[in-house]
Amino acid sequence: MDMIHLEHGYNKLVKPMESSLEQSACYPQPVGIESFNPAASLPYGLTAEHLCGAMNAFVDFIGFINQQLHDRNIPRLETMLMPATFSSIVGEFMASAIPKHCPKIARNSYHNGHPDLVPKGMFLNDTVQYTQEGIEVKGSRYPRGWQGHNPESVWLMVFYFASNRPNDKEKGIQPVPFHYLGVFGARLEKADWKFSGRSPTSRRTITASVAPSGYDKMVSNWLYRSPGLKL
């Protein structure tokens, strides 16, 4: 027999299988240290153990939030927010979590400062508007085509993940738990970026994309790879 849920004043018919899948999707997949690359090059004293702890901190966070939302018959966070907004949350959380696990790295305290992370103690109060030292952090649902606002020389780290989107249900895509697919990082130079620009009539934000040379650097220095992921 189908189950009836009351949501925002409307009777919503939910099939038992759909409800079971949705509940399971509230439990994201943790990462294991065995899936990190022991040969990867990491800067500023960062280690695979630091990254593993920070990534699992986000797993705990999104799991707690989604389980609480599910108990109140509210959609999961990743199905509620615009995809770019959720990707930004992943990146921002990681930029905040990594310094908690790595004592040699600090969050850049300058508002919209670049990059996100700086070597601890290098700058007064760990605050700098712009520097080529440090790590820029991004979250992405895509295995390539990563973007930034400007072509810059910086160590770039991308957390590649999979999760549902707001319109998945309409497309017939089943609920899946959040999980990391890979983490890639390398020191990029300006030549490793391709400036995208925009047309005179476009309102799109000006961006730069990682060029094939930068992509090759990052993927060859993969930091984490989920079991079964092919590069």
Backbone bond lengths (Angstrom), bond angles and torsions (degrees), N, CA, C in turn:
res aa  C-N    CA-C-N  psi(-1)  N-CA   C-N-CA  omega(-1)  CA-C   N-CA-C  phi
1 M - - - 1.466 - - 1.526 108.93 -
2 D 1.344 115.69 138.61 1.448 120.12 178.18 1.505 110.76 -68.09
3 M 1.327 115.92 152.88 1.454 122.37 178.53 1.511 108.80 -99.85
4 I 1.322 117.30 143.34 1.453 122.63 178.96 1.522 108.73 -107.30
5 H 1.339 117.44 127.70 1.454 122.89 175.71 1.510 108.67 -117.87
6 L 1.304 116.47 142.92 1.455 121.89 176.42 1.518 108.06 -97.71
7 E 1.356 117.50 119.27 1.451 120.99 -177.48 1.515 109.27 -133.66
8 H 1.353 116.46 117.03 1.455 122.82 177.46 1.530 111.71 54.88
9 G 1.318 116.20 38.39 1.448 119.81 174.47 1.517 114.09 85.42
10 Y 1.336 119.18 2.18 1.456 122.33 -178.30 1.520 109.14 -118.12
11 N 1.325 116.84 145.66 1.452 121.12 173.79 1.515 108.30 -80.38
12 K 1.305 116.60 122.15 1.455 121.40 -177.85 1.521 109.05 -116.42
13 L 1.331 115.78 123.75 1.448 121.15 -179.15 1.518 109.34 -87.26
14 V 1.328 117.69 121.68 1.448 121.95 -178.48 1.518 109.11 -124.86
15 K 1.320 117.22 125.30 1.450 121.10 179.41 1.518 109.71 -71.02
16 P 1.334 117.36 146.63 1.468 119.86 -178.51 1.523 112.92 -55.83
17 M 1.339 118.52 -41.22 1.458 120.90 -179.17 1.518 110.93 -64.65
18 E 1.343 117.20 -41.85 1.451 121.02 178.52 1.525 110.62 -62.03
19 S 1.336 115.87 -41.44 1.458 120.49 179.81 1.524 110.77 -64.22
20 S 1.338 116.98 -39.98 1.452 121.46 -179.74 1.533 111.10 -65.80
21 L 1.335 116.46 -42.44 1.458 120.37 179.01 1.518 111.16 -65.71
22 E 1.327 116.57 -39.46 1.454 120.98 179.87 1.524 110.61 -65.42
23 Q 1.312 116.95 -40.37 1.459 119.95 178.01 1.531 110.85 -65.61
24 S 1.340 116.52 -42.16 1.467 119.96 179.13 1.521 111.47 -63.01
25 A 1.351 116.32 -32.92 1.467 120.70 -178.77 1.520 112.31 -69.60
26 C 1.325 116.99 -11.15 1.469 120.74 178.15 1.526 112.23 -81.64
27 Y 1.328 116.79 -1.05 1.458 121.58 -178.54 1.526 108.95 -115.64
28 P 1.336 118.00 91.07 1.467 121.81 -177.05 1.523 111.57 -65.98
29 Q 1.327 115.15 161.37 1.458 121.27 -176.05 1.525 110.94 -90.63
30 P 1.325 118.26 122.18 1.470 120.60 177.02 1.523 111.11 -70.97
31 V 1.318 116.74 163.78 1.461 121.19 177.76 1.520 108.80 -105.90
32 G 1.324 115.47 150.18 1.458 121.32 179.10 1.516 111.04 -111.70
33 I 1.308 117.20 146.69 1.458 121.95 -176.72 1.533 111.10 -62.84
34 E 1.331 117.07 -23.71 1.467 120.02 -178.63 1.533 112.48 -69.17
35 S 1.328 117.09 -15.44 1.462 120.75 -179.34 1.531 112.90 -92.70
36 F 1.331 117.25 5.64 1.457 121.03 177.20 1.526 109.96 -92.48
37 N 1.314 115.33 154.15 1.458 122.47 -176.31 1.536 110.10 -86.68
38 P 1.312 118.51 109.39 1.473 120.02 -178.09 1.524 112.69 -68.37
39 A 1.350 116.76 -16.41 1.458 120.36 -179.17 1.526 112.63 -95.74
40 A 1.322 117.80 0.71 1.463 121.21 -177.30 1.523 111.06 -69.10
41 S 1.317 115.43 147.23 1.456 121.86 176.02 1.517 109.19 -94.65
42 L 1.339 116.90 123.91 1.458 122.40 -179.26 1.528 109.44 -123.85
43 P 1.335 117.77 141.02 1.466 120.19 -176.00 1.527 113.29 -94.42
44 Y 1.318 115.35 165.25 1.465 124.38 167.29 1.534 113.80 57.41
45 G 1.327 117.54 32.36 1.457 120.45 177.12 1.511 114.93 79.54
46 L 1.319 117.17 5.84 1.466 120.79 178.18 1.525 109.71 -71.75
47 T 1.330 116.85 141.55 1.465 121.72 179.73 1.519 110.64 -127.46
48 A 1.333 115.04 166.68 1.460 120.41 176.31 1.526 110.81 -60.67
49 E 1.324 117.12 -36.24 1.464 120.41 178.97 1.528 111.09 -63.51
50 H 1.337 116.63 -38.99 1.466 120.12 177.11 1.527 110.71 -62.29
51 L 1.328 116.21 -46.14 1.464 120.49 -179.37 1.525 111.17 -64.73
52 C 1.309 116.40 -41.98 1.468 120.65 179.69 1.520 110.55 -59.89
53 G 1.325 117.10 -44.38 1.463 120.34 179.09 1.509 112.34 -64.63
54 A 1.338 117.28 -41.12 1.458 120.87 -179.84 1.528 111.56 -67.63
55 M 1.330 116.62 -40.73 1.463 120.36 179.68 1.526 111.07 -65.79
56 N 1.314 116.68 -40.98 1.467 119.07 178.92 1.527 111.89 -71.34
57 A 1.329 117.19 -22.81 1.465 119.70 173.15 1.528 110.02 -64.84
58 F 1.334 116.63 -39.48 1.469 118.80 176.54 1.523 110.85 -69.14
59 V 1.326 116.63 -37.89 1.467 120.38 176.64 1.531 109.88 -57.84
60 D 1.330 116.90 -45.15 1.467 120.54 177.48 1.529 110.96 -62.60
61 F 1.329 115.99 -42.12 1.462 121.16 -178.32 1.518 111.64 -62.69
62 I 1.339 117.28 -53.63 1.465 119.81 -175.86 1.528 110.88 -69.04
63 G 1.345 116.40 -31.13 1.461 118.99 176.30 1.516 111.35 -66.07
64 F 1.329 117.10 -45.45 1.469 121.11 178.80 1.523 110.89 -61.37
65 I 1.340 117.13 -47.22 1.463 120.96 -179.25 1.522 110.88 -60.79
66 N 1.325 117.28 -49.17 1.465 120.04 -176.24 1.517 113.09 -68.12
67 Q 1.321 117.68 -34.18 1.464 119.55 177.12 1.519 110.69 -67.04
68 Q 1.342 116.51 -39.01 1.462 119.91 176.86 1.524 110.88 -66.31
69 L 1.318 117.22 -41.36 1.462 121.04 178.58 1.521 110.55 -64.06
70 H 1.327 116.29 -42.68 1.467 120.34 -179.01 1.525 110.95 -62.86
71 D 1.325 117.40 -39.01 1.460 120.92 179.07 1.525 111.85 -62.81
72 R 1.338 115.63 -23.24 1.472 120.72 179.68 1.526 112.08 -104.91
73 N 1.343 115.38 14.04 1.465 121.73 178.05 1.538 111.54 58.34
74 I 1.334 115.74 40.43 1.459 122.74 177.70 1.524 107.42 -113.42
75 P 1.325 118.52 140.35 1.475 120.42 -178.41 1.531 112.00 -58.94
76 R 1.332 115.14 152.47 1.457 120.28 176.39 1.527 110.59 -60.23
77 L 1.315 115.91 155.41 1.460 121.33 -174.49 1.529 111.64 -57.77
78 E 1.335 117.38 -44.37 1.461 120.07 -176.86 1.530 112.80 -69.58
79 T 1.335 117.66 -20.36 1.460 120.16 177.39 1.527 111.89 -93.61
80 M 1.321 116.37 -4.91 1.459 121.93 -179.34 1.522 111.90 -99.12
81 L 1.337 116.45 -34.65 1.459 121.66 -174.69 1.527 111.79 -94.61
82 M 1.329 115.99 155.47 1.460 119.80 172.93 1.529 108.49 -59.77
83 P 1.331 118.19 143.85 1.466 120.59 -177.02 1.524 113.85 -52.70
84 A 1.338 117.48 -42.45 1.464 119.91 -179.49 1.524 111.54 -65.81
85 T 1.325 116.49 -34.44 1.462 120.62 178.90 1.530 110.35 -66.46
86 F 1.326 116.42 -43.25 1.464 118.93 -179.73 1.525 110.53 -67.08
87 S 1.330 117.42 -40.45 1.470 119.95 177.22 1.521 110.90 -59.89
88 S 1.331 115.54 -38.60 1.467 120.17 177.70 1.519 110.95 -63.93
89 I 1.334 117.04 -38.80 1.463 120.67 178.29 1.531 110.29 -62.61
90 V 1.332 116.36 -42.22 1.469 119.39 178.05 1.529 110.35 -59.17
91 G 1.341 116.52 -48.08 1.455 120.25 -179.51 1.520 112.83 -63.91
92 E 1.340 116.57 -43.63 1.464 120.45 -179.05 1.525 111.14 -65.58
93 F 1.321 116.51 -40.22 1.466 119.49 179.19 1.523 109.94 -63.20
94 M 1.333 117.02 -44.61 1.458 119.63 -179.04 1.521 111.26 -63.78
95 A 1.345 116.65 -38.63 1.460 119.88 178.45 1.524 111.44 -64.37
96 S 1.324 116.86 -28.76 1.462 120.73 177.83 1.524 111.90 -84.32
97 A 1.335 116.97 -31.59 1.465 120.74 -174.37 1.527 112.88 -81.82
98 I 1.328 117.42 -35.45 1.461 120.19 -175.96 1.532 112.25 -57.36
99 P 1.357 119.76 -45.49 1.471 118.84 178.88 1.524 113.82 -62.49
100 K 1.322 117.82 -23.46 1.464 120.32 178.29 1.523 111.57 -71.73
101 H 1.323 115.73 -21.34 1.462 120.48 -179.11 1.522 112.28 -105.55
102 C 1.331 117.06 -23.92 1.467 121.26 179.64 1.527 109.60 -115.53
103 P 1.315 119.51 108.78 1.470 121.89 -175.22 1.524 114.32 -70.43
104 K 1.331 117.61 -10.67 1.465 120.40 -177.75 1.526 112.63 -94.83
105 I 1.332 117.22 1.70 1.464 122.03 -178.47 1.521 108.88 -124.97
106 A 1.340 116.11 143.67 1.466 121.22 178.68 1.522 110.03 -129.01
107 R 1.324 115.42 153.93 1.465 120.65 173.29 1.531 108.07 -74.93
108 N 1.308 116.71 131.86 1.461 121.22 177.82 1.525 108.80 -66.30
109 S 1.325 117.01 116.32 1.459 121.37 -174.34 1.523 113.35 -81.47
110 Y 1.313 117.87 -7.93 1.467 120.20 -179.23 1.531 108.90 -72.76
111 H 1.334 117.69 132.29 1.462 121.57 -179.04 1.532 110.03 -60.41
112 N 1.340 115.56 120.60 1.465 121.91 -176.39 1.526 112.42 58.13
113 G 1.327 116.21 26.58 1.457 119.95 178.08 1.518 111.59 -69.18
114 H 1.316 115.37 158.91 1.469 121.19 -179.28 1.529 108.36 -128.31
115 P 1.353 116.46 130.60 1.458 129.27 -1.24 1.531 112.53 -86.73
116 D 1.342 115.49 -174.54 1.470 120.72 -176.82 1.517 112.55 -67.36
117 L 1.336 115.84 -39.38 1.463 121.63 -177.31 1.521 109.91 -118.50
118 V 1.320 116.25 141.78 1.473 121.19 178.87 1.523 108.97 -131.58
119 P 1.350 117.00 156.63 1.468 119.36 175.86 1.528 109.71 -61.28
120 K 1.314 116.11 127.83 1.458 120.51 -175.81 1.529 110.88 -61.39
121 G 1.345 115.57 129.50 1.452 121.59 177.81 1.509 115.13 86.84
122 M 1.318 118.20 -6.45 1.471 119.96 -179.26 1.521 111.36 -71.76
123 F 1.356 116.36 -33.61 1.459 121.65 -178.21 1.528 109.58 -121.84
124 L 1.316 116.56 149.17 1.460 121.44 -178.82 1.521 109.89 -56.89
125 N 1.324 116.42 123.94 1.471 123.32 -178.85 1.523 112.19 57.68
126 D 1.334 116.35 23.71 1.470 121.37 -179.48 1.524 110.81 53.42
127 T 1.328 115.63 41.89 1.462 121.75 -175.12 1.514 110.07 -129.12
128 V 1.337 116.23 123.49 1.453 120.66 178.87 1.526 108.60 -154.49
129 Q 1.332 115.71 137.08 1.461 119.29 -178.70 1.525 111.35 -70.42
130 Y 1.335 115.98 -43.26 1.458 119.43 -178.96 1.521 109.85 -152.79
131 T 1.318 115.53 133.56 1.452 121.26 174.28 1.523 108.55 -156.32
132 Q 1.326 115.42 156.45 1.456 120.19 175.68 1.528 111.40 -90.99
133 E 1.326 116.73 -3.05 1.464 121.22 175.11 1.526 108.96 -89.36
134 G 1.339 116.55 140.26 1.455 119.80 177.27 1.517 112.74 116.42
135 I 1.325 115.63 -168.17 1.468 122.23 -174.64 1.525 109.65 -131.49
136 E 1.315 115.82 128.13 1.463 121.91 171.41 1.525 107.27 -92.25
137 V 1.345 117.02 133.52 1.466 121.99 -173.14 1.522 109.78 -118.41
138 K 1.336 116.19 134.62 1.458 120.76 178.64 1.518 110.22 -139.33
139 G 1.348 115.68 148.48 1.454 122.28 170.81 1.514 108.51 -107.98
140 S 1.337 117.74 142.69 1.461 120.34 -177.15 1.521 111.10 -152.11
141 R 1.325 115.47 143.54 1.459 120.92 172.18 1.526 111.76 -86.48
142 Y 1.323 117.03 -2.41 1.456 120.78 -173.04 1.525 111.88 -110.43
143 P 1.350 117.22 144.61 1.465 120.75 -177.99 1.517 113.74 -80.51
144 R 1.343 117.29 -4.58 1.460 121.32 178.27 1.527 108.36 -165.43
145 G 1.337 118.13 -177.02 1.453 120.38 -178.65 1.519 112.59 73.56
146 W 1.336 117.29 25.49 1.467 120.98 -177.69 1.522 110.07 -67.06
147 Q 1.322 115.88 145.16 1.458 121.17 -172.18 1.523 112.76 -125.12
148 G 1.322 114.74 156.88 1.453 123.64 171.21 1.511 107.76 -139.81
149 H 1.315 116.67 177.98 1.460 119.03 -178.69 1.521 112.15 -82.97
150 N 1.338 116.86 -27.27 1.460 120.41 -177.35 1.526 109.75 -144.51
151 P 1.337 116.80 150.88 1.472 119.33 172.71 1.530 108.59 -71.27
152 E 1.337 117.88 116.07 1.452 120.01 -173.75 1.520 110.93 -137.92
153 S 1.316 115.50 149.38 1.455 121.11 172.44 1.524 107.49 -82.40
154 V 1.321 116.81 113.59 1.458 120.68 -175.54 1.522 109.30 -167.14
155 W 1.314 116.64 158.66 1.464 121.60 172.22 1.524 106.55 -82.37
156 L 1.325 116.83 116.82 1.468 122.35 -177.40 1.518 110.11 -107.04
157 M 1.334 116.17 132.40 1.466 122.30 177.31 1.523 109.26 -125.53
158 V 1.334 116.80 123.63 1.459 122.13 -177.94 1.523 109.80 -115.75
159 F 1.339 115.57 128.39 1.463 122.65 176.09 1.526 107.45 -99.74
160 Y 1.313 115.18 105.37 1.472 123.84 -177.44 1.532 108.12 -90.21
161 F 1.327 116.64 123.53 1.468 120.17 -174.23 1.521 111.35 -136.98
162 A 1.300 115.82 168.77 1.467 122.46 175.05 1.524 108.65 -125.75
163 S 1.311 115.60 138.30 1.465 121.62 175.83 1.517 108.29 -164.72
164 N 1.311 114.96 166.16 1.463 119.54 176.85 1.518 111.73 -69.82
165 R 1.351 115.32 164.40 1.461 123.38 176.57 1.525 108.67 -121.96
166 P 1.336 117.01 165.86 1.475 119.46 -177.17 1.525 115.18 -58.42
167 N 1.340 118.70 -32.25 1.467 120.03 -175.84 1.524 113.17 -100.34
168 D 1.330 118.06 14.03 1.463 120.24 -178.97 1.525 112.77 -62.75
169 K 1.317 116.92 -39.52 1.466 119.93 -177.23 1.518 110.65 -61.63
170 E 1.351 116.57 -42.25 1.458 120.03 179.44 1.528 111.71 -65.45
171 K 1.320 116.68 -25.95 1.461 121.63 179.44 1.528 112.32 -88.71
172 G 1.329 116.92 -1.99 1.455 120.61 -179.41 1.516 113.69 78.83
173 I 1.344 117.34 17.40 1.460 121.22 178.77 1.529 109.48 -85.48
174 Q 1.305 116.97 127.32 1.459 121.66 -174.35 1.530 111.64 -74.18
175 P 1.331 116.91 155.98 1.464 120.80 176.95 1.532 111.38 -62.82
176 V 1.322 116.20 137.63 1.466 121.81 176.36 1.526 108.18 -135.74
177 P 1.311 117.64 145.73 1.475 119.38 177.63 1.520 110.94 -73.33
178 F 1.315 115.95 150.19 1.462 121.08 173.57 1.522 109.17 -58.21
179 H 1.335 116.41 137.06 1.457 119.62 173.10 1.522 110.13 -154.96
180 Y 1.321 114.80 146.20 1.453 121.31 176.19 1.527 109.40 -78.63
181 L 1.328 116.00 138.26 1.458 121.23 176.47 1.527 111.27 -102.46
182 G 1.318 116.27 -36.17 1.457 119.18 -179.89 1.512 111.75 -168.92
183 V 1.300 115.89 160.78 1.470 122.53 172.06 1.516 106.49 -131.91
184 F 1.330 115.74 128.96 1.455 121.70 -176.59 1.520 109.32 -128.83
185 G 1.317 116.88 143.66 1.458 118.63 -178.64 1.515 112.78 -161.63
186 A 1.324 115.25 148.46 1.464 121.22 177.28 1.513 109.08 -170.00
187 R 1.299 115.73 163.19 1.452 122.09 173.28 1.535 107.97 -78.93
188 L 1.337 116.85 117.35 1.453 121.76 179.03 1.525 110.06 -105.39
189 E 1.313 115.48 148.21 1.447 121.97 173.68 1.531 108.37 -107.27
190 K 1.318 117.02 170.10 1.465 120.29 -178.16 1.524 111.41 -57.32
191 A 1.327 116.90 -33.47 1.461 120.86 -179.73 1.523 112.42 -67.56
192 D 1.336 117.12 -15.21 1.470 121.35 179.97 1.524 112.44 -88.08
193 W 1.326 116.39 7.80 1.468 121.71 178.34 1.523 109.70 -118.32
194 K 1.318 115.49 153.24 1.455 121.94 174.13 1.517 107.94 -120.53
195 F 1.346 116.60 116.97 1.461 121.07 -177.60 1.519 109.60 -72.28
196 S 1.334 116.59 123.15 1.456 121.34 -175.95 1.527 112.07 -84.35
197 G 1.340 116.78 -38.38 1.461 119.59 -178.56 1.521 111.32 60.95
198 R 1.342 116.29 -159.76 1.459 121.58 175.84 1.521 108.97 -166.17
199 S 1.316 115.93 160.13 1.455 120.72 179.51 1.524 109.71 -74.90
200 P 1.356 117.66 161.99 1.475 120.18 -179.33 1.524 114.27 -59.72
201 T 1.341 117.28 -25.28 1.467 120.47 -177.75 1.528 113.10 -97.74
202 S 1.329 116.59 -5.52 1.458 119.81 -176.52 1.528 111.00 -80.53
203 R 1.345 115.20 147.61 1.457 121.25 174.92 1.527 111.08 -107.74
204 R 1.334 116.31 6.74 1.457 120.72 -179.66 1.525 110.32 -66.50
205 T 1.326 115.54 142.75 1.464 120.57 177.42 1.521 110.14 -62.50
206 I 1.330 116.25 133.61 1.459 120.57 178.19 1.525 109.20 -65.03
207 T 1.328 116.44 130.73 1.457 120.62 -177.18 1.524 110.65 -138.13
208 A 1.314 114.18 166.38 1.463 122.16 170.79 1.522 106.78 -126.34
209 S 1.314 116.94 141.46 1.460 121.96 -179.40 1.522 110.39 -109.87
210 V 1.319 115.77 149.32 1.459 120.48 177.05 1.528 108.37 -67.38
211 A 1.318 116.07 122.91 1.465 122.00 -179.20 1.530 110.08 -76.08
212 P 1.349 117.06 165.76 1.470 119.38 179.49 1.530 114.15 -52.23
213 S 1.340 117.44 -36.79 1.473 119.53 178.89 1.520 111.19 -63.20
214 G 1.352 117.09 -40.32 1.454 121.21 178.13 1.512 111.90 -69.86
215 Y 1.334 115.53 -40.10 1.470 120.23 177.85 1.520 110.29 -59.95
216 D 1.329 116.68 -45.02 1.461 119.77 -179.55 1.524 111.28 -61.59
217 K 1.328 117.05 -39.92 1.463 120.49 178.22 1.531 110.89 -61.20
218 M 1.331 115.94 -44.77 1.459 120.09 -175.15 1.520 112.43 -71.48
219 V 1.328 116.48 -42.87 1.465 119.36 -177.47 1.526 111.31 -72.17
220 S 1.330 117.34 -35.25 1.468 119.14 177.58 1.528 111.24 -67.47
221 N 1.339 116.19 -21.75 1.466 121.35 177.43 1.527 109.64 -108.84
222 W 1.332 116.28 42.44 1.461 119.06 -177.95 1.528 110.18 -58.99
223 L 1.326 114.83 140.89 1.464 121.11 -175.83 1.525 111.87 -100.50
224 Y 1.342 114.99 -38.40 1.462 120.51 178.54 1.516 107.83 -141.95
225 R 1.323 116.23 142.78 1.468 120.66 177.85 1.521 108.22 -143.93
226 S 1.319 116.50 123.14 1.462 119.48 179.76 1.519 109.33 -67.78
227 P 1.331 117.63 149.91 1.465 120.64 -179.56 1.529 110.63 -56.48
228 G 1.320 116.10 128.72 1.464 120.97 177.93 1.513 114.39 94.65
229 L 1.344 118.32 -11.83 1.459 120.08 -179.58 1.529 109.36 -72.94
230 K 1.340 115.27 127.91 1.457 120.78 178.02 1.527 108.58 -104.89
231 L 1.310 116.27 133.80 1.447 122.08 179.28 1.520 111.92 -97.25
